[in-house]
Amino acid sequence: MKMKCPQCQTENPEGARFCMECGLALEKHAEACPVCGTVNMPDAKFCMGCGLNLEENLKTNINKKV
């Protein structure tokens, strides 16, 4: 699965650690699922490992902090 760079939007190949266009470290921007620990792409809406809705989980966690 390709990873889109959050800085320049370049599609990078699977396994890329740095963006081939701007050099941004891509691993820092990946998120681990709070349920199963699978590392998902920054723009993933659902966890690739367990199907958790990552957008809803993020909204819930933000509301708890406020």
Residue frames as a rotation matrix with the C-alpha (Angstrom) as fourth column:
MET 1
0.584 0.812 0.000 0.00
0.812 -0.584 0.000 0.00
0.000 0.000 -1.000 0.00
LYS 2
-0.207 -0.652 0.729 1.34
0.607 -0.671 -0.427 3.40
0.768 0.354 0.534 -0.93
MET 3
0.072 0.169 -0.983 1.81
0.920 -0.391 0.000 6.11
-0.385 -0.905 -0.183 1.68
LYS 4
0.455 0.144 0.879 0.88
0.569 -0.806 -0.163 9.69
0.685 0.574 -0.449 0.84
CYS 5
-0.616 -0.747 -0.250 3.26
0.714 -0.394 -0.579 12.24
0.334 -0.535 0.776 2.33
PRO 6
0.313 0.800 -0.511 1.35
0.932 -0.363 0.002 14.55
-0.185 -0.477 -0.859 4.70
GLN 7
-0.120 -0.454 -0.883 3.63
0.278 -0.869 0.409 17.45
-0.953 -0.196 0.231 3.75
CYS 8
-0.660 -0.263 -0.704 3.80
-0.519 -0.518 0.680 17.39
-0.543 0.814 0.205 -0.08
GLN 9
0.345 0.931 0.121 1.10
-0.636 0.327 -0.699 14.79
-0.690 0.164 0.705 -0.92
THR 10
-0.214 -0.491 -0.845 3.50
-0.934 0.356 0.029 12.63
0.286 0.795 -0.534 -2.98
GLU 11
0.887 0.458 0.059 2.56
-0.461 0.870 0.176 8.93
0.030 -0.183 0.983 -3.23
ASN 12
-0.177 -0.977 0.117 5.48
-0.984 0.174 -0.038 6.92
0.017 -0.122 -0.992 -1.87
PRO 13
-0.061 0.133 -0.989 5.97
-0.390 0.909 0.146 3.16
0.919 0.395 -0.003 -2.31
GLU 14
0.907 0.416 -0.065 5.11
-0.148 0.461 0.875 0.71
0.394 -0.784 0.479 0.45
GLY 15
0.619 -0.667 -0.415 7.86
0.785 0.525 0.328 0.50
0.000 -0.529 0.849 3.04
ALA 16
0.038 -0.610 0.791 9.29
0.406 -0.714 -0.570 3.94
0.913 0.343 0.220 2.31
ARG 17
0.023 -0.110 -0.994 10.70
0.997 -0.069 0.031 5.50
-0.072 -0.992 0.108 5.46
PHE 18
-0.438 -0.207 -0.875 11.21
0.200 -0.971 0.130 8.95
-0.876 -0.117 0.467 3.94
CYS 19
0.694 0.712 -0.106 9.28
0.121 -0.260 -0.958 10.85
-0.710 0.652 -0.266 1.26
MET 20
-0.003 -0.711 0.703 11.03
0.903 0.300 0.307 10.56
-0.429 0.636 0.641 -2.09
GLU 21
0.370 0.207 0.906 9.99
0.699 -0.704 -0.125 14.12
0.612 0.680 -0.405 -2.99
CYS 22
0.582 -0.046 0.812 10.55
-0.310 -0.936 0.169 16.25
0.752 -0.350 -0.558 0.14
GLY 23
-0.391 -0.865 -0.315 12.47
-0.074 0.371 -0.926 13.92
0.917 -0.339 -0.209 2.48
LEU 24
0.024 0.477 0.879 9.95
-0.942 -0.283 0.179 14.02
0.335 -0.832 0.442 5.35
ALA 25
-0.951 -0.304 0.061 10.28
-0.302 0.860 -0.412 11.05
0.073 -0.410 -0.909 7.73
LEU 26
-0.258 0.921 -0.293 7.09
-0.539 0.115 0.835 9.10
0.802 0.373 0.466 7.03
GLU 27
-0.332 0.105 -0.937 7.30
0.530 0.843 -0.093 6.72
0.780 -0.528 -0.336 9.99
LYS 28
-0.975 -0.050 -0.218 6.82
0.211 -0.528 -0.822 9.59
-0.074 -0.847 0.526 12.46
HIS 29
-0.652 0.745 -0.142 3.45
-0.757 -0.649 0.069 10.33
-0.041 0.152 0.987 10.90
ALA 30
-0.362 0.522 -0.772 2.08
-0.098 0.803 0.588 6.79
0.927 0.289 -0.240 10.93
GLU 31
-0.159 0.426 0.891 -0.34
-0.965 -0.258 -0.049 5.99
0.209 -0.867 0.452 13.74
ALA 32
-0.938 -0.106 -0.329 -0.58
-0.030 0.973 -0.229 2.77
0.344 -0.205 -0.916 15.74
CYS 33
-0.007 0.996 -0.084 -4.12
-0.144 0.082 0.986 1.51
0.990 0.019 0.143 16.35
PRO 34
-0.380 -0.120 0.917 -5.06
-0.881 -0.257 -0.398 1.83
0.284 -0.959 -0.008 20.03
VAL 35
0.620 0.689 0.375 -6.88
-0.760 0.646 0.070 -1.52
-0.194 -0.329 0.924 19.88
CYS 36
0.970 -0.161 0.184 -4.58
0.197 0.960 -0.199 -3.90
-0.144 0.229 0.963 17.95
GLY 37
0.326 -0.909 -0.260 -1.32
0.030 -0.265 0.964 -1.94
-0.945 -0.322 -0.059 17.52
THR 38
0.230 -0.216 0.949 -1.27
0.944 0.287 -0.163 -2.14
-0.237 0.933 0.269 13.71
VAL 39
-0.487 -0.439 -0.755 0.59
0.202 -0.898 0.392 0.82
-0.850 0.038 0.526 12.20
ASN 40
0.366 0.736 0.570 -1.73
0.834 0.013 -0.552 2.63
-0.413 0.677 -0.609 9.79
MET 41
-0.447 -0.445 0.776 -1.11
0.787 -0.608 0.105 5.32
0.425 0.658 0.622 7.20
PRO 42
-0.917 0.028 -0.398 -1.74
0.228 -0.781 -0.581 8.88
-0.327 -0.624 0.710 8.42
ASP 43
-0.652 0.697 -0.296 -4.75
-0.757 -0.581 0.299 9.27
0.036 0.419 0.907 6.11
ALA 44
-0.810 0.353 -0.468 -6.31
0.240 0.928 0.286 5.88
0.536 0.119 -0.836 6.99
LYS 45
-0.216 0.832 0.512 -9.95
-0.767 -0.469 0.438 6.10
0.604 -0.298 0.739 8.03
PHE 46
0.861 0.475 0.183 -10.08
-0.496 0.703 0.509 2.53
0.114 -0.529 0.841 9.35
CYS 47
0.048 -0.851 0.523 -7.43
-0.765 0.305 0.567 0.30
-0.642 -0.427 -0.637 10.91
MET 48
0.021 -0.138 -0.990 -5.97
-0.882 0.464 -0.083 -2.21
0.471 0.875 -0.112 8.44
GLY 49
-0.861 -0.466 -0.201 -5.64
-0.312 0.798 -0.516 -4.78
0.401 -0.382 -0.832 11.22
CYS 50
-0.826 0.542 -0.154 -8.95
0.474 0.519 -0.712 -4.74
-0.306 -0.661 -0.685 13.11
GLY 51
-0.343 0.723 0.600 -11.24
0.753 -0.170 0.635 -2.33
0.561 0.670 -0.486 11.25
LEU 52
-0.086 0.290 -0.953 -11.50
0.840 -0.494 -0.225 0.27
-0.536 -0.820 -0.201 14.03
ASN 53
0.621 0.331 0.711 -12.88
0.651 -0.722 -0.233 3.59
0.436 0.607 -0.664 12.77
LEU 54
-0.295 -0.882 -0.369 -9.79
0.953 -0.244 -0.179 5.73
0.068 -0.404 0.912 13.37
GLU 55
-0.599 0.126 0.790 -11.55
0.133 -0.958 0.254 9.02
0.789 0.257 0.558 12.61
GLU 56
0.521 0.844 0.126 -14.27
-0.075 -0.101 0.992 8.39
0.850 -0.527 0.011 15.21
ASN 57
0.488 -0.430 -0.760 -11.65
0.849 0.435 0.300 7.21
0.201 -0.792 0.577 17.72
LEU 58
-0.618 -0.750 0.236 -9.68
0.702 -0.662 -0.262 10.44
0.353 0.004 0.936 17.16
LYS 59
-0.238 0.625 0.743 -12.82
-0.158 -0.780 0.605 12.60
0.958 0.027 0.284 17.61
THR 60
0.729 0.533 -0.428 -13.72
0.261 0.362 0.895 10.74
0.632 -0.765 0.125 20.81
ASN 61
0.128 -0.784 -0.607 -10.23
0.988 0.153 0.012 11.19
0.084 -0.601 0.795 22.26
ILE 62
-0.700 -0.339 0.629 -10.16
0.372 -0.924 -0.085 14.91
0.610 0.174 0.773 21.38
ASN 63
0.165 0.862 0.479 -13.54
-0.210 -0.444 0.871 15.46
0.964 -0.244 0.107 23.08
LYS 64
0.674 0.041 -0.737 -12.33
0.622 0.506 0.597 13.67
0.398 -0.862 0.316 26.23
LYS 65
-0.338 -0.917 -0.214 -9.35
0.924 -0.279 -0.261 16.06
0.179 -0.286 0.941 26.48
VAL 66
-0.512 0.192 0.837 -11.52
0.110 -0.952 0.286 19.20
0.852 0.238 0.466 26.25
